[in-house]
């Protein structure tokens, strides 16, 4: 169930990142879930950055 939800979320974000509405110059901040890190959003951030956007994907360490 959790994996399906994550896949759906990532697929949705990839659609947003590749849509014409993701205009160059926008700033995006992606926050990972409880068991993840900033690298979870690497592919999505790369898509946005290739279009001239800025993407931040911090890792929230020390949560446990």
N, C-alpha and C positions, 0 to 999 in steps of 0.2 A: 504494500500500500504506500509506504513512504517513498520507495523508489519510483513508483508511478507518478506520484505527486511532484517529485523533483524533476523527472523527465518532462512532465507537462509544463512546469514552470520554466525550465530552460528553453524548451521549444517555443514557448510564448515570447520569451525575451529575445530569442533569435529572430523571430518574426518582426518584433519591434525594431531591433537593431538594423534589419535589412529593409525596412519600409522607408518610403520617401519622407515620412514624418520625422525620422531621426535626422534632423538637420545638422549640418556642420556647425560646430561651435557650442553645442549643448553640453552640459555637464551632467554626468550620471554618477551615482554612488550606489554600490552594491554591497549589501551586508549578508554574510553567510549565516547559515543556520547553526544550531547548537553543536553539531558534530562536524563542522566544516572549517574552512579557512578562506582567505582571500583568493586563493588559487581556484576555488570553485567557479569563479566568474571569469576566468582567464579568456575563454573563447568568446564570450559575449563582449567583454571589454575590447578584445582585439577587433571584432567586427565594428564596434562603435568608433574606435580610434582610427580605423582605416578610412572612415568617412569624415574625419576631422573633428570628432568629438573628444571630450576629456572624460575618462572613466576612472573612478577611484574604487578600489576593492580592498579595504583594510582587513587585516586579520585581527580579530579581537582575542588576544591571548590572555591566559590566566583566568579562564572561566571554569574553574572546577575544583 
